[in-house]
Amino acid sequence: MIFTRQFHAENGGGHGFHIVDEKGRYVGVQSISEDRMKMNVKKAGIYRAIVTGDEVAGSFYISWNSENK
C-alpha cells in the first residue's frame, strides 16, 4: 500500500508518526519520498495511523491507495 502523509505545523512544536496493526504492533514502512511511504500489508485488517505531538498546533492529512499493482 502506498500512502501520502502531510503535516502542517503552525508553530515550532514537534511531531511523530507511525502505523500499528489491530493488535497494536508497529508496522514497518518504507520512505519513497519526503511525504510518500510504502507499507507491505500481508493480510486484510484494520491499521491505524498514529500522529503524536509535543506542544504543536496544526493539521495533518493522510491519503492511501490500497490497490495491488
Backbone as XML, in Angstrom:
<?xml version="1.0"?>
<chain id="A" units="angstrom">
  <residue number="1" name="MET">
    <atom name="N" x="0.842" y="-1.159" z="0.000"/>
    <atom name="CA" x="0.000" y="0.000" z="0.000"/>
    <atom name="C" x="0.895" y="1.233" z="0.000"/>
  </residue>
  <residue number="2" name="ILE">
    <atom name="N" x="0.560" y="2.191" z="-0.823"/>
    <atom name="CA" x="1.263" y="3.469" z="-0.886"/>
    <atom name="C" x="0.389" y="4.516" z="-0.200"/>
  </residue>
  <residue number="3" name="PHE">
    <atom name="N" x="0.995" y="5.334" z="0.645"/>
    <atom name="CA" x="0.222" y="6.415" z="1.245"/>
    <atom name="C" x="1.043" y="7.693" z="1.308"/>
  </residue>
  <residue number="4" name="THR">
    <atom name="N" x="0.315" y="8.793" z="1.352"/>
    <atom name="CA" x="0.912" y="10.116" z="1.449"/>
    <atom name="C" x="0.515" y="10.710" z="2.786"/>
  </residue>
  <residue number="5" name="ARG">
    <atom name="N" x="1.489" y="11.297" z="3.471"/>
    <atom name="CA" x="1.186" y="11.958" z="4.740"/>
    <atom name="C" x="1.777" y="13.357" z="4.694"/>
  </residue>
  <residue number="6" name="GLN">
    <atom name="N" x="0.994" y="14.296" z="5.171"/>
    <atom name="CA" x="1.442" y="15.681" z="5.227"/>
    <atom name="C" x="1.092" y="16.227" z="6.600"/>
  </residue>
  <residue number="7" name="PHE">
    <atom name="N" x="2.021" y="16.940" z="7.186"/>
    <atom name="CA" x="1.803" y="17.554" z="8.487"/>
    <atom name="C" x="2.130" y="19.030" z="8.358"/>
  </residue>
  <residue number="8" name="HIS">
    <atom name="N" x="1.192" y="19.872" z="8.753"/>
    <atom name="CA" x="1.359" y="21.317" z="8.642"/>
    <atom name="C" x="1.389" y="21.908" z="10.040"/>
  </residue>
  <residue number="9" name="ALA">
    <atom name="N" x="2.600" y="22.118" z="10.564"/>
    <atom name="CA" x="2.748" y="22.699" z="11.901"/>
    <atom name="C" x="2.588" y="24.216" z="11.814"/>
  </residue>
  <residue number="10" name="GLU">
    <atom name="N" x="1.803" y="24.754" z="12.729"/>
    <atom name="CA" x="1.589" y="26.196" z="12.771"/>
    <atom name="C" x="2.523" y="26.878" z="13.762"/>
  </residue>
  <residue number="11" name="ASN">
    <atom name="N" x="3.282" y="26.105" z="14.511"/>
    <atom name="CA" x="4.234" y="26.659" z="15.469"/>
    <atom name="C" x="5.489" y="25.788" z="15.458"/>
  </residue>
  <residue number="12" name="GLY">
    <atom name="N" x="6.353" y="25.935" z="16.424"/>
    <atom name="CA" x="7.621" y="25.208" z="16.429"/>
    <atom name="C" x="7.584" y="23.855" z="17.117"/>
  </residue>
  <residue number="13" name="GLY">
    <atom name="N" x="6.394" y="23.336" z="17.445"/>
    <atom name="CA" x="6.308" y="22.048" z="18.132"/>
    <atom name="C" x="6.712" y="20.888" z="17.242"/>
  </residue>
  <residue number="14" name="GLY">
    <atom name="N" x="7.050" y="19.760" z="17.865"/>
    <atom name="CA" x="7.465" y="18.575" z="17.125"/>
    <atom name="C" x="6.330" y="17.577" z="16.965"/>
  </residue>
  <residue number="15" name="HIS">
    <atom name="N" x="6.516" y="16.621" z="16.057"/>
    <atom name="CA" x="5.501" y="15.587" z="15.858"/>
    <atom name="C" x="6.164" y="14.281" z="15.447"/>
  </residue>
  <residue number="16" name="GLY">
    <atom name="N" x="5.414" y="13.196" z="15.594"/>
    <atom name="CA" x="5.854" y="11.868" z="15.200"/>
    <atom name="C" x="4.717" y="11.148" z="14.494"/>
  </residue>
  <residue number="17" name="PHE">
    <atom name="N" x="5.037" y="10.033" z="13.846"/>
    <atom name="CA" x="4.046" y="9.300" z="13.065"/>
    <atom name="C" x="4.453" y="7.835" z="13.000"/>
  </residue>
  <residue number="18" name="HIS">
    <atom name="N" x="3.480" y="6.935" z="13.186"/>
    <atom name="CA" x="3.725" y="5.513" z="12.971"/>
    <atom name="C" x="2.412" y="4.800" z="12.674"/>
  </residue>
  <residue number="19" name="ILE">
    <atom name="N" x="2.508" y="3.562" z="12.196"/>
    <atom name="CA" x="1.352" y="2.720" z="11.852"/>
    <atom name="C" x="1.358" y="1.517" z="12.789"/>
  </residue>
  <residue number="20" name="VAL">
    <atom name="N" x="0.164" y="1.134" z="13.274"/>
    <atom name="CA" x="0.030" y="-0.077" z="14.086"/>
    <atom name="C" x="-1.070" y="-0.961" z="13.497"/>
  </residue>
  <residue number="21" name="ASP">
    <atom name="N" x="-0.972" y="-2.280" z="13.753"/>
    <atom name="CA" x="-1.996" y="-3.217" z="13.297"/>
    <atom name="C" x="-3.094" y="-3.348" z="14.351"/>
  </residue>
  <residue number="22" name="GLU">
    <atom name="N" x="-4.004" y="-4.292" z="14.143"/>
    <atom name="CA" x="-5.145" y="-4.478" z="15.049"/>
    <atom name="C" x="-4.735" y="-4.815" z="16.475"/>
  </residue>
  <residue number="23" name="LYS">
    <atom name="N" x="-3.551" y="-5.404" z="16.632"/>
    <atom name="CA" x="-3.082" y="-5.790" z="17.960"/>
    <atom name="C" x="-2.146" y="-4.745" z="18.568"/>
  </residue>
  <residue number="24" name="GLY">
    <atom name="N" x="-2.023" y="-3.590" z="17.911"/>
    <atom name="CA" x="-1.179" y="-2.525" z="18.426"/>
    <atom name="C" x="0.297" y="-2.691" z="18.133"/>
  </residue>
  <residue number="25" name="ARG">
    <atom name="N" x="0.643" y="-3.628" z="17.247"/>
    <atom name="CA" x="2.042" y="-3.850" z="16.880"/>
    <atom name="C" x="2.449" y="-2.881" z="15.772"/>
  </residue>
  <residue number="26" name="TYR">
    <atom name="N" x="3.668" y="-2.361" z="15.880"/>
    <atom name="CA" x="4.179" y="-1.457" z="14.855"/>
    <atom name="C" x="4.283" y="-2.181" z="13.517"/>
  </residue>
  <residue number="27" name="VAL">
    <atom name="N" x="3.930" y="-1.477" z="12.447"/>
    <atom name="CA" x="4.023" y="-1.990" z="11.085"/>
    <atom name="C" x="5.134" y="-1.213" z="10.390"/>
  </residue>
  <residue number="28" name="GLY">
    <atom name="N" x="6.036" y="-1.919" z="9.755"/>
    <atom name="CA" x="7.146" y="-1.268" z="9.067"/>
    <atom name="C" x="6.692" y="-0.520" z="7.829"/>
  </residue>
  <residue number="29" name="VAL">
    <atom name="N" x="7.264" y="0.644" z="7.636"/>
    <atom name="CA" x="7.001" y="1.452" z="6.447"/>
    <atom name="C" x="8.336" y="1.843" z="5.826"/>
  </residue>
  <residue number="30" name="GLN">
    <atom name="N" x="8.305" y="2.066" z="4.533"/>
    <atom name="CA" x="9.491" y="2.456" z="3.784"/>
    <atom name="C" x="9.229" y="3.804" z="3.128"/>
  </residue>
  <residue number="31" name="SER">
    <atom name="N" x="10.149" y="4.733" z="3.281"/>
    <atom name="CA" x="10.012" y="6.058" z="2.683"/>
    <atom name="C" x="10.282" y="5.985" z="1.184"/>
  </residue>
  <residue number="32" name="ILE">
    <atom name="N" x="9.391" y="6.554" z="0.398"/>
    <atom name="CA" x="9.558" y="6.638" z="-1.053"/>
    <atom name="C" x="10.051" y="8.037" z="-1.424"/>
  </residue>
  <residue number="33" name="SER">
    <atom name="N" x="9.498" y="9.041" z="-0.770"/>
    <atom name="CA" x="9.902" y="10.433" z="-0.941"/>
    <atom name="C" x="9.591" y="11.137" z="0.376"/>
  </residue>
  <residue number="34" name="GLU">
    <atom name="N" x="9.715" y="12.446" z="0.403"/>
    <atom name="CA" x="9.517" y="13.179" z="1.655"/>
    <atom name="C" x="8.155" y="12.896" z="2.294"/>
  </residue>
  <residue number="35" name="ASP">
    <atom name="N" x="7.085" y="12.875" z="1.503"/>
    <atom name="CA" x="5.734" y="12.680" z="2.033"/>
    <atom name="C" x="5.113" y="11.329" z="1.694"/>
  </residue>
  <residue number="36" name="ARG">
    <atom name="N" x="5.707" y="10.559" z="0.781"/>
    <atom name="CA" x="5.122" y="9.279" z="0.355"/>
    <atom name="C" x="5.844" y="8.116" z="1.009"/>
  </residue>
  <residue number="37" name="MET">
    <atom name="N" x="5.033" y="7.122" z="1.420"/>
    <atom name="CA" x="5.584" y="5.948" z="2.083"/>
    <atom name="C" x="4.914" y="4.696" z="1.540"/>
  </residue>
  <residue number="38" name="LYS">
    <atom name="N" x="5.589" y="3.564" z="1.737"/>
    <atom name="CA" x="5.061" y="2.267" z="1.304"/>
    <atom name="C" x="4.981" y="1.355" z="2.518"/>
  </residue>
  <residue number="39" name="MET">
    <atom name="N" x="3.885" y="0.637" z="2.604"/>
    <atom name="CA" x="3.655" y="-0.301" z="3.704"/>
    <atom name="C" x="3.275" y="-1.642" z="3.086"/>
  </residue>
  <residue number="40" name="ASN">
    <atom name="N" x="3.966" y="-2.713" z="3.451"/>
    <atom name="CA" x="3.642" y="-4.050" z="2.946"/>
    <atom name="C" x="2.597" y="-4.685" z="3.849"/>
  </residue>
  <residue number="41" name="VAL">
    <atom name="N" x="1.377" y="-4.777" z="3.359"/>
    <atom name="CA" x="0.271" y="-5.359" z="4.111"/>
    <atom name="C" x="0.156" y="-6.816" z="3.717"/>
  </residue>
  <residue number="42" name="LYS">
    <atom name="N" x="0.356" y="-7.707" z="4.684"/>
    <atom name="CA" x="0.320" y="-9.148" z="4.400"/>
    <atom name="C" x="-1.074" y="-9.736" z="4.504"/>
  </residue>
  <residue number="43" name="LYS">
    <atom name="N" x="-1.964" y="-9.085" z="5.277"/>
    <atom name="CA" x="-3.330" y="-9.576" z="5.380"/>
    <atom name="C" x="-4.284" y="-8.415" z="5.604"/>
  </residue>
  <residue number="44" name="ALA">
    <atom name="N" x="-5.523" y="-8.617" z="5.211"/>
    <atom name="CA" x="-6.539" y="-7.588" z="5.392"/>
    <atom name="C" x="-6.788" y="-7.376" z="6.879"/>
  </residue>
  <residue number="45" name="GLY">
    <atom name="N" x="-7.079" y="-6.161" z="7.238"/>
    <atom name="CA" x="-7.344" y="-5.861" z="8.640"/>
    <atom name="C" x="-7.460" y="-4.366" z="8.863"/>
  </residue>
  <residue number="46" name="ILE">
    <atom name="N" x="-7.505" y="-3.999" z="10.110"/>
    <atom name="CA" x="-7.590" y="-2.590" z="10.485"/>
    <atom name="C" x="-6.190" y="-2.128" z="10.873"/>
  </residue>
  <residue number="47" name="TYR">
    <atom name="N" x="-5.748" y="-1.062" z="10.246"/>
    <atom name="CA" x="-4.458" y="-0.463" z="10.538"/>
    <atom name="C" x="-4.702" y="0.985" z="10.956"/>
  </residue>
  <residue number="48" name="ARG">
    <atom name="N" x="-3.973" y="1.441" z="11.947"/>
    <atom name="CA" x="-4.167" y="2.789" z="12.458"/>
    <atom name="C" x="-2.916" y="3.633" z="12.239"/>
  </residue>
  <residue number="49" name="ALA">
    <atom name="N" x="-3.134" y="4.856" z="11.773"/>
    <atom name="CA" x="-2.062" y="5.837" z="11.656"/>
    <atom name="C" x="-2.074" y="6.648" z="12.946"/>
  </residue>
  <residue number="50" name="ILE">
    <atom name="N" x="-0.963" y="6.662" z="13.657"/>
    <atom name="CA" x="-0.851" y="7.363" z="14.922"/>
    <atom name="C" x="0.019" y="8.600" z="14.721"/>
  </residue>
  <residue number="51" name="VAL">
    <atom name="N" x="-0.541" y="9.759" z="15.025"/>
    <atom name="CA" x="0.192" y="11.011" z="14.956"/>
    <atom name="C" x="0.334" y="11.521" z="16.382"/>
  </residue>
  <residue number="52" name="THR">
    <atom name="N" x="1.574" y="11.793" z="16.803"/>
    <atom name="CA" x="1.821" y="12.311" z="18.143"/>
    <atom name="C" x="2.388" y="13.724" z="18.019"/>
  </residue>
  <residue number="53" name="GLY">
    <atom name="N" x="2.265" y="14.500" z="19.083"/>
    <atom name="CA" x="2.776" y="15.860" z="19.042"/>
    <atom name="C" x="3.320" y="16.312" z="20.376"/>
  </residue>
  <residue number="54" name="ASP">
    <atom name="N" x="4.218" y="17.276" z="20.312"/>
    <atom name="CA" x="4.806" y="17.868" z="21.504"/>
    <atom name="C" x="4.676" y="19.384" z="21.384"/>
  </residue>
  <residue number="55" name="GLU">
    <atom name="N" x="3.662" y="19.924" z="22.055"/>
    <atom name="CA" x="3.383" y="21.365" z="22.005"/>
    <atom name="C" x="3.298" y="21.875" z="20.574"/>
  </residue>
  <residue number="56" name="VAL">
    <atom name="N" x="2.584" y="21.142" z="19.739"/>
    <atom name="CA" x="2.435" y="21.519" z="18.337"/>
    <atom name="C" x="0.974" y="21.859" z="18.055"/>
  </residue>
  <residue number="57" name="ALA">
    <atom name="N" x="0.771" y="22.794" z="17.160"/>
    <atom name="CA" x="-0.561" y="23.130" z="16.667"/>
    <atom name="C" x="-0.496" y="23.038" z="15.151"/>
  </residue>
  <residue number="58" name="GLY">
    <atom name="N" x="-1.559" y="22.580" z="14.542"/>
    <atom name="CA" x="-1.582" y="22.466" z="13.094"/>
    <atom name="C" x="-2.563" y="21.421" z="12.625"/>
  </residue>
  <residue number="59" name="SER">
    <atom name="N" x="-2.275" y="20.833" z="11.471"/>
    <atom name="CA" x="-3.172" y="19.841" z="10.882"/>
    <atom name="C" x="-2.350" y="18.761" z="10.187"/>
  </residue>
  <residue number="60" name="PHE">
    <atom name="N" x="-3.021" y="17.630" z="9.879"/>
    <atom name="CA" x="-2.366" y="16.565" z="9.132"/>
    <atom name="C" x="-3.337" y="16.001" z="8.121"/>
  </residue>
  <residue number="61" name="TYR">
    <atom name="N" x="-2.784" y="15.345" z="7.112"/>
    <atom name="CA" x="-3.557" y="14.780" z="6.017"/>
    <atom name="C" x="-2.908" y="13.459" z="5.623"/>
  </residue>
  <residue number="62" name="ILE">
    <atom name="N" x="-3.733" y="12.425" z="5.456"/>
    <atom name="CA" x="-3.241" y="11.126" z="5.005"/>
    <atom name="C" x="-4.163" y="10.626" z="3.894"/>
  </residue>
  <residue number="63" name="SER">
    <atom name="N" x="-3.573" y="10.171" z="2.796"/>
    <atom name="CA" x="-4.357" y="9.524" z="1.742"/>
    <atom name="C" x="-3.622" y="8.247" z="1.355"/>
  </residue>
  <residue number="64" name="TRP">
    <atom name="N" x="-4.357" y="7.249" z="0.856"/>
    <atom name="CA" x="-3.731" y="5.975" z="0.530"/>
    <atom name="C" x="-4.375" y="5.344" z="-0.682"/>
  </residue>
  <residue number="65" name="ASN">
    <atom name="N" x="-3.626" y="4.419" z="-1.278"/>
    <atom name="CA" x="-4.095" y="3.633" z="-2.406"/>
    <atom name="C" x="-3.823" y="2.182" z="-2.039"/>
  </residue>
  <residue number="66" name="SER">
    <atom name="N" x="-4.872" y="1.413" z="-1.830"/>
    <atom name="CA" x="-4.706" y="0.028" z="-1.384"/>
    <atom name="C" x="-4.753" y="-0.971" z="-2.540"/>
  </residue>
  <residue number="67" name="GLU">
    <atom name="N" x="-4.762" y="-0.507" z="-3.783"/>
    <atom name="CA" x="-4.787" y="-1.418" z="-4.925"/>
    <atom name="C" x="-3.451" y="-2.118" z="-5.071"/>
  </residue>
  <residue number="68" name="ASN">
    <atom name="N" x="-3.489" y="-3.408" z="-5.390"/>
    <atom name="CA" x="-2.262" y="-4.158" z="-5.673"/>
    <atom name="C" x="-1.815" y="-3.858" z="-7.092"/>
  </residue>
  <residue number="69" name="LYS">
    <atom name="N" x="-0.534" y="-3.561" z="-7.239"/>
    <atom name="CA" x="-0.016" y="-3.244" z="-8.583"/>
    <atom name="C" x="1.168" y="-4.102" z="-8.876"/>
  </residue>
</chain>
